[in-house]
Amino acid sequence: MLCFGTLVLKFFREMGKIFHVVSLKHLLLVSIALNVSLILRVINISEKKILHSNSAHVSKNIHLSSSPSSSSLTSFANARIEAQDGEERVINLDHGDPTMYEKYWQQEGDKTTIVIPGWQSLSYFSDVSNICWFLEPEFAKEVVRLHKVVGNAITENHHIVVGTGSTQLFQAALYALSPQDALEPISVVSAAPYYSSYPSITDCLKSGLYKWAGDAHSFKKEGPYIELVTSPNNPDGFVRQSVVNRSEGILVHDLAYYWPQYTSISFPADHDLMLFTVSKSTGHAGMRIGWAIVKDTEVAKKMTKYIELNTIGVSKDSQLRAAKVLKVVSNSCESSSSEGENFFEFSHNQLATRWELLRLAVQKSGQFSVPEFAPQFCTFLGRDFKPQPAFAWLKCEQEEVNDCESFLRSKKILTRSGKHFGFSPKYVRISMLDRDQNYNLFVERLSSIFSS
Amino acid sequence: MLCFGTLVLKFFREMGKIFHVVSLKHLLLVSIALNVSLILRVINISEKKILHSNSAHVSKNIHLSSSPSSSSLTSFANARIEAQDGEERVINLDHGDPTMYEKYWQQEGDKTTIVIPGWQSLSYFSDVSNICWFLEPEFAKEVVRLHKVVGNAITENHHIVVGTGSTQLFQAALYALSPQDALEPISVVSAAPYYSSYPSITDCLKSGLYKWAGDAHSFKKEGPYIELVTSPNNPDGFVRQSVVNRSEGILVHDLAYYWPQYTSISFPADHDLMLFTVSKSTGHAGMRIGWAIVKDTEVAKKMTKYIELNTIGVSKDSQLRAAKVLKVVSNSCESSSSEGENFFEFSHNQLATRWELLRLAVQKSGQFSVPEFAPQFCTFLGRDFKPQPAFAWLKCEQEEVNDCESFLRSKKILTRSGKHFGFSPKYVRISMLDRDQNYNLFVERLSSIFSS
């Protein structure tokens, strides 16, 4: 498959040169559209053979819902069953379902297979000597090892708190960091464009402890506040730092995407409270496992207390499975041939190809733009590269299109509108982590959108 | 082990007869104390051989914490590592850790072993055609089958919503049933003694949607309210119905203990919203899997939405494992010899023995009382029996003891005070689901407590 990707890239590059030389622009555009379409169809056919088991992803369409896209997974799920076969099928890239990673794990075979006997893990307790009493020691060990191998976070003298995904840990952090007896809820802010679920998660129970206060750039209220720093950022992929910078600020660093397939690892992060998740690091979203690295002991205790009240701990089965997956990832990084292909090299290359394809499709269409990034040296991969985020933050450049999400929906491409991220609806967020078949159909369709 | 239990019971029964005949009461009490102690020691020795792998449960003591028992699992965890070997060791029965069930699952061998390859369950989605899009179809199927086999709940024309334990589903229910735009939070009530975690879970985030309003018996406020009906009840084991009975009431039925090892199954429950959990049905608390059976489609949708916001779904690994466990349980009920011992018969018998031992210890000591239950016909086991709850609701009958939890703590027995259940501190809740070794040590110690 990567050979096909490389072919497509070469083809695009050659075509790019021709653009400059011959300048028969309109004629060539039509020609390229035809060719890209053909090449991507070839890729699709070869992938259909590989991914025969993944047909559930794009299934039968009855009709395409006319309701606007929301950030709701429920709507996403509904949309998925409304997809249609063939040219007209709906491509749903609204959510960051990391199925791109299936290929690597299939290739690695039985290495990460886990066997759990029926009498295992009956107790609520995993490690009664740990503040986080439901943390499986084997999982904690592999988290520490992986961060050391990758060099993306300091774990020494920090506590590890496991959560049912980093979403639960985000709420545990809010609970732990909010004053318990304040007269009013503490403000929770993040610089726009911010992760679309932050506002709804923060406010869903109308908590008296904390309250969503919007874009950190325009936050002026005096007093204590919590600032969420997502770096690299979801949706736009830029490396970030806090923006409010006042003495009473408490920071939560969401580092879900601080892995070398997405961005250069420049230094081991060493913040007070850092969130990670297997969903974005290894692709195992169905496990629902995340972890927090926490400096302060009292904060770790309160986060543990929240998870105790919320779910009485975290699935042991998934923790044990995650431990095995992280172990195989670390092994793949440390040795060369015997332990299989380096997980991060493999997924880095997949994303590099996808981003090149996307940029070429954007260039060919002429109707869109995506962020430009500066290259940076990665201490893990030992080379410079530009960020290649898990999401594309795409802008509709046509003057007449104010609602990019609706525009793409009319092309049967489902994305998430910029408005959910506290930003302009001229932007949409597009998942870059879907299966090849779907992703390639997407770039093919995007490249063929021309000005009407 | 059951042979030893039966021996002990026979011994007690014989001794009971002697009580009536000879009336040399005080002399006999001393004699029985010695004998019970010896017999239980024999049981302990034989169990130590069986349960060699369970030594983590009661480990080394540095010192016994002097802080009062709380309903916190964190304190429980701390107390566990402070236990001491031998006669003086701490017996921690504060929490209902269902490790009693390990024996059955060890006996059943590989039947419930699950194998999960590394490329499985990467997606967030399980069944996009279901309202609860993160519900594994295999798990849903086995839930329906088990309720049919046991006859304890109607599932036809109901929705199943899976949760990270029934604790998460309880919160999902509060979210789904609370009016979103009311001027004040809806009152949440339950008849005392009520499950000790209800108040803290309900109020932990100071939600503007719902608020704990205490004992349902004394609830007088006009307007809508949510009443939690736990039946059989935690902590006291009695079968319950709603007590407020006003037109604006919304009921949530927590049926975690409505299984034939604990209580007679009199009819298939058919309420609007019913909660169940594997922790108490099969003993797999470490899986963190519960399910709700929900009549109203909109309520099922909102509960799903809460779980999406809270944890973006529920561990697929644990759902798949739970599916296998439920399947083996159903199989064990439907066929006789080839599919192993009937799970419910086995655990029913275990609890029957434990309750008899407890009642005899209470009788021997003369310092305590436990609830008396009337027998009822069980449609599943086909016979009459008295409830044998997962917790003993023990009362200190000594006039001078007002704080039963502290009193038992001085005897190195950790329990949960009645005050956490909205009730008198003369009561404590004691887990009946610990491993044999710990349970037997407990009844031995309890039986030897005499008036000072």
HADDOCK unambig.tbl for C-alpha pairs under 7 A between the chains (distance, minus, plus):
assign (segid A and resid 77 and name CA) (segid B and resid 128 and name CA) 4.86 0.50 0.50
assign (segid A and resid 77 and name CA) (segid B and resid 133 and name CA) 6.57 0.50 0.50
assign (segid A and resid 78 and name CA) (segid B and resid 128 and name CA) 6.41 0.50 0.50
assign (segid A and resid 80 and name CA) (segid B and resid 128 and name CA) 6.89 0.50 0.50
assign (segid A and resid 81 and name CA) (segid B and resid 128 and name CA) 6.49 0.50 0.50
assign (segid A and resid 81 and name CA) (segid B and resid 129 and name CA) 6.64 0.50 0.50
assign (segid A and resid 97 and name CA) (segid B and resid 123 and name CA) 5.74 0.50 0.50
assign (segid A and resid 97 and name CA) (segid B and resid 124 and name CA) 6.29 0.50 0.50
assign (segid A and resid 98 and name CA) (segid B and resid 122 and name CA) 6.91 0.50 0.50
assign (segid A and resid 98 and name CA) (segid B and resid 123 and name CA) 6.37 0.50 0.50
assign (segid A and resid 99 and name CA) (segid B and resid 122 and name CA) 6.14 0.50 0.50
assign (segid A and resid 99 and name CA) (segid B and resid 123 and name CA) 5.85 0.50 0.50
assign (segid A and resid 102 and name CA) (segid B and resid 119 and name CA) 5.39 0.50 0.50
assign (segid A and resid 102 and name CA) (segid B and resid 122 and name CA) 6.97 0.50 0.50
assign (segid A and resid 105 and name CA) (segid B and resid 118 and name CA) 5.77 0.50 0.50
assign (segid A and resid 105 and name CA) (segid B and resid 119 and name CA) 4.83 0.50 0.50
assign (segid A and resid 106 and name CA) (segid B and resid 119 and name CA) 5.47 0.50 0.50
assign (segid A and resid 110 and name CA) (segid B and resid 117 and name CA) 6.42 0.50 0.50
assign (segid A and resid 112 and name CA) (segid B and resid 117 and name CA) 6.24 0.50 0.50
assign (segid A and resid 112 and name CA) (segid B and resid 118 and name CA) 4.66 0.50 0.50
assign (segid A and resid 113 and name CA) (segid B and resid 115 and name CA) 6.78 0.50 0.50
assign (segid A and resid 113 and name CA) (segid B and resid 116 and name CA) 5.45 0.50 0.50
assign (segid A and resid 113 and name CA) (segid B and resid 117 and name CA) 4.01 0.50 0.50
assign (segid A and resid 113 and name CA) (segid B and resid 118 and name CA) 5.18 0.50 0.50
assign (segid A and resid 114 and name CA) (segid B and resid 115 and name CA) 5.60 0.50 0.50
assign (segid A and resid 114 and name CA) (segid B and resid 116 and name CA) 5.27 0.50 0.50
assign (segid A and resid 114 and name CA) (segid B and resid 117 and name CA) 6.40 0.50 0.50
assign (segid A and resid 115 and name CA) (segid B and resid 113 and name CA) 6.78 0.50 0.50
assign (segid A and resid 115 and name CA) (segid B and resid 114 and name CA) 5.60 0.50 0.50
assign (segid A and resid 115 and name CA) (segid B and resid 115 and name CA) 4.50 0.50 0.50
assign (segid A and resid 115 and name CA) (segid B and resid 116 and name CA) 6.61 0.50 0.50
assign (segid A and resid 116 and name CA) (segid B and resid 113 and name CA) 5.47 0.50 0.50
assign (segid A and resid 116 and name CA) (segid B and resid 114 and name CA) 5.28 0.50 0.50
assign (segid A and resid 116 and name CA) (segid B and resid 115 and name CA) 6.62 0.50 0.50
assign (segid A and resid 117 and name CA) (segid B and resid 110 and name CA) 6.40 0.50 0.50
assign (segid A and resid 117 and name CA) (segid B and resid 112 and name CA) 6.25 0.50 0.50
assign (segid A and resid 117 and name CA) (segid B and resid 113 and name CA) 4.03 0.50 0.50
assign (segid A and resid 117 and name CA) (segid B and resid 114 and name CA) 6.42 0.50 0.50
assign (segid A and resid 118 and name CA) (segid B and resid 105 and name CA) 5.78 0.50 0.50
assign (segid A and resid 118 and name CA) (segid B and resid 112 and name CA) 4.67 0.50 0.50
assign (segid A and resid 118 and name CA) (segid B and resid 113 and name CA) 5.18 0.50 0.50
assign (segid A and resid 119 and name CA) (segid B and resid 102 and name CA) 5.38 0.50 0.50
assign (segid A and resid 119 and name CA) (segid B and resid 105 and name CA) 4.83 0.50 0.50
assign (segid A and resid 119 and name CA) (segid B and resid 106 and name CA) 5.49 0.50 0.50
assign (segid A and resid 121 and name CA) (segid B and resid 284 and name CA) 6.90 0.50 0.50
assign (segid A and resid 121 and name CA) (segid B and resid 286 and name CA) 5.07 0.50 0.50
assign (segid A and resid 122 and name CA) (segid B and resid 98 and name CA) 6.92 0.50 0.50
assign (segid A and resid 122 and name CA) (segid B and resid 99 and name CA) 6.13 0.50 0.50
assign (segid A and resid 122 and name CA) (segid B and resid 102 and name CA) 6.96 0.50 0.50
assign (segid A and resid 122 and name CA) (segid B and resid 283 and name CA) 6.04 0.50 0.50
assign (segid A and resid 122 and name CA) (segid B and resid 284 and name CA) 4.27 0.50 0.50
assign (segid A and resid 122 and name CA) (segid B and resid 285 and name CA) 5.18 0.50 0.50
assign (segid A and resid 122 and name CA) (segid B and resid 286 and name CA) 4.96 0.50 0.50
assign (segid A and resid 123 and name CA) (segid B and resid 97 and name CA) 5.74 0.50 0.50
assign (segid A and resid 123 and name CA) (segid B and resid 98 and name CA) 6.38 0.50 0.50
assign (segid A and resid 123 and name CA) (segid B and resid 99 and name CA) 5.83 0.50 0.50
assign (segid A and resid 123 and name CA) (segid B and resid 284 and name CA) 6.98 0.50 0.50
assign (segid A and resid 123 and name CA) (segid B and resid 285 and name CA) 5.56 0.50 0.50
assign (segid A and resid 123 and name CA) (segid B and resid 286 and name CA) 5.28 0.50 0.50
assign (segid A and resid 124 and name CA) (segid B and resid 97 and name CA) 6.28 0.50 0.50
assign (segid A and resid 124 and name CA) (segid B and resid 285 and name CA) 5.33 0.50 0.50
assign (segid A and resid 124 and name CA) (segid B and resid 286 and name CA) 4.77 0.50 0.50
assign (segid A and resid 128 and name CA) (segid B and resid 77 and name CA) 4.89 0.50 0.50
assign (segid A and resid 128 and name CA) (segid B and resid 78 and name CA) 6.41 0.50 0.50
assign (segid A and resid 128 and name CA) (segid B and resid 80 and name CA) 6.93 0.50 0.50
assign (segid A and resid 128 and name CA) (segid B and resid 81 and name CA) 6.48 0.50 0.50
assign (segid A and resid 129 and name CA) (segid B and resid 81 and name CA) 6.66 0.50 0.50
assign (segid A and resid 133 and name CA) (segid B and resid 77 and name CA) 6.59 0.50 0.50
assign (segid A and resid 164 and name CA) (segid B and resid 311 and name CA) 5.83 0.50 0.50
assign (segid A and resid 165 and name CA) (segid B and resid 311 and name CA) 6.17 0.50 0.50
assign (segid A and resid 167 and name CA) (segid B and resid 310 and name CA) 6.61 0.50 0.50
assign (segid A and resid 167 and name CA) (segid B and resid 311 and name CA) 5.64 0.50 0.50
assign (segid A and resid 168 and name CA) (segid B and resid 310 and name CA) 5.90 0.50 0.50
assign (segid A and resid 168 and name CA) (segid B and resid 311 and name CA) 5.36 0.50 0.50
assign (segid A and resid 201 and name CA) (segid B and resid 309 and name CA) 5.61 0.50 0.50
assign (segid A and resid 205 and name CA) (segid B and resid 207 and name CA) 5.35 0.50 0.50
assign (segid A and resid 205 and name CA) (segid B and resid 208 and name CA) 6.58 0.50 0.50
assign (segid A and resid 205 and name CA) (segid B and resid 209 and name CA) 6.19 0.50 0.50
assign (segid A and resid 206 and name CA) (segid B and resid 207 and name CA) 5.29 0.50 0.50
assign (segid A and resid 206 and name CA) (segid B and resid 208 and name CA) 4.90 0.50 0.50
assign (segid A and resid 206 and name CA) (segid B and resid 209 and name CA) 6.48 0.50 0.50
assign (segid A and resid 207 and name CA) (segid B and resid 205 and name CA) 5.35 0.50 0.50
assign (segid A and resid 207 and name CA) (segid B and resid 206 and name CA) 5.29 0.50 0.50
assign (segid A and resid 207 and name CA) (segid B and resid 207 and name CA) 4.31 0.50 0.50
assign (segid A and resid 207 and name CA) (segid B and resid 208 and name CA) 5.98 0.50 0.50
assign (segid A and resid 208 and name CA) (segid B and resid 205 and name CA) 6.57 0.50 0.50
assign (segid A and resid 208 and name CA) (segid B and resid 206 and name CA) 4.89 0.50 0.50
assign (segid A and resid 208 and name CA) (segid B and resid 207 and name CA) 5.98 0.50 0.50
assign (segid A and resid 208 and name CA) (segid B and resid 208 and name CA) 6.84 0.50 0.50
assign (segid A and resid 209 and name CA) (segid B and resid 205 and name CA) 6.19 0.50 0.50
assign (segid A and resid 209 and name CA) (segid B and resid 206 and name CA) 6.48 0.50 0.50
assign (segid A and resid 283 and name CA) (segid B and resid 122 and name CA) 6.03 0.50 0.50
assign (segid A and resid 284 and name CA) (segid B and resid 121 and name CA) 6.89 0.50 0.50
assign (segid A and resid 284 and name CA) (segid B and resid 122 and name CA) 4.26 0.50 0.50
assign (segid A and resid 284 and name CA) (segid B and resid 123 and name CA) 6.97 0.50 0.50
assign (segid A and resid 285 and name CA) (segid B and resid 122 and name CA) 5.17 0.50 0.50
assign (segid A and resid 285 and name CA) (segid B and resid 123 and name CA) 5.54 0.50 0.50
assign (segid A and resid 285 and name CA) (segid B and resid 124 and name CA) 5.30 0.50 0.50
assign (segid A and resid 286 and name CA) (segid B and resid 121 and name CA) 5.06 0.50 0.50
assign (segid A and resid 286 and name CA) (segid B and resid 122 and name CA) 4.95 0.50 0.50
assign (segid A and resid 286 and name CA) (segid B and resid 123 and name CA) 5.26 0.50 0.50
assign (segid A and resid 286 and name CA) (segid B and resid 124 and name CA) 4.75 0.50 0.50
assign (segid A and resid 286 and name CA) (segid B and resid 315 and name CA) 6.03 0.50 0.50
assign (segid A and resid 286 and name CA) (segid B and resid 316 and name CA) 5.49 0.50 0.50
assign (segid A and resid 287 and name CA) (segid B and resid 315 and name CA) 4.88 0.50 0.50
assign (segid A and resid 287 and name CA) (segid B and resid 316 and name CA) 5.85 0.50 0.50
assign (segid A and resid 287 and name CA) (segid B and resid 317 and name CA) 6.29 0.50 0.50
assign (segid A and resid 288 and name CA) (segid B and resid 314 and name CA) 6.57 0.50 0.50
assign (segid A and resid 288 and name CA) (segid B and resid 315 and name CA) 5.31 0.50 0.50
assign (segid A and resid 309 and name CA) (segid B and resid 201 and name CA) 5.61 0.50 0.50
assign (segid A and resid 310 and name CA) (segid B and resid 167 and name CA) 6.60 0.50 0.50
assign (segid A and resid 310 and name CA) (segid B and resid 168 and name CA) 5.89 0.50 0.50
assign (segid A and resid 311 and name CA) (segid B and resid 164 and name CA) 5.84 0.50 0.50
assign (segid A and resid 311 and name CA) (segid B and resid 165 and name CA) 6.16 0.50 0.50
assign (segid A and resid 311 and name CA) (segid B and resid 167 and name CA) 5.65 0.50 0.50
assign (segid A and resid 311 and name CA) (segid B and resid 168 and name CA) 5.37 0.50 0.50
assign (segid A and resid 314 and name CA) (segid B and resid 288 and name CA) 6.56 0.50 0.50
assign (segid A and resid 315 and name CA) (segid B and resid 286 and name CA) 6.00 0.50 0.50
assign (segid A and resid 315 and name CA) (segid B and resid 287 and name CA) 4.85 0.50 0.50
assign (segid A and resid 315 and name CA) (segid B and resid 288 and name CA) 5.31 0.50 0.50
assign (segid A and resid 315 and name CA) (segid B and resid 315 and name CA) 6.86 0.50 0.50
assign (segid A and resid 315 and name CA) (segid B and resid 318 and name CA) 6.68 0.50 0.50
assign (segid A and resid 316 and name CA) (segid B and resid 286 and name CA) 5.48 0.50 0.50
assign (segid A and resid 316 and name CA) (segid B and resid 287 and name CA) 5.84 0.50 0.50
assign (segid A and resid 317 and name CA) (segid B and resid 287 and name CA) 6.28 0.50 0.50
assign (segid A and resid 317 and name CA) (segid B and resid 317 and name CA) 6.34 0.50 0.50
assign (segid A and resid 317 and name CA) (segid B and resid 318 and name CA) 5.86 0.50 0.50
assign (segid A and resid 318 and name CA) (segid B and resid 315 and name CA) 6.70 0.50 0.50
assign (segid A and resid 318 and name CA) (segid B and resid 317 and name CA) 5.86 0.50 0.50
assign (segid A and resid 318 and name CA) (segid B and resid 318 and name CA) 6.81 0.50 0.50
